[in-house]
Amino acid sequence: MAVNSNFMVKATDAKLPDIQKALQQAGINVRSIIEVFKEEGKAETDGKPEEVK
């Protein structure tokens, strides 16, 4: 019996087809990909929140 799972992936400078291709090359059957949020600007580098002055 197959198990359906949902995951959220956060990526920097990647396009949806690139993500789909990488998952398929890893042997993962992709049923759908939905872009939930897109933020233009500074990329996250260290994972720490910015200090407010």
N, C-alpha and C positions, 0 to 999 in steps of 0.2 A: 504494500500500500504506500503510495507517495504521500509525502507530507508537504503542505504548502506553507512557506514561511515568508514574512515580510521584513525587510531590512531598510534602514535609512543610511545612505552613504553621503558623507560630506567630502567634496573634492575641490582642489584648487586648480584652476586653469585646465579643466577637462571638459570635453563636450559629451553630451549624452551618447552619441554613437561610440565614442571611445570607451566609455564605461561598459556599454552593452557588449562590445567586442571583447574586452578584457575578461568579463565574466563568462562569456561563451567559450573563450579559449581555455579557461580554467575548468571547463566541463560543467558549468552551472547553467541550467535551463532557465532562461529569462522569460517570464510570462509578460511582464510590462515594466516600464520605467516611467515615473511621473516626476517632473521637475516641480518641486514644492516651493523653493525660494531661491532667488538669485540676487546676490549682493555685489554691486560693482565697487571697486575701490581697493583699499588696503587688504592684503591677504593676512590671515592669521599665521604668525610665525612661531610663537612660543607657548601659545595656549593660555597666557596670563591675561587677565583683564587690564585695560588701560587705566592709568591713574588719573583721577579727575582732580584738576587744580582749581 
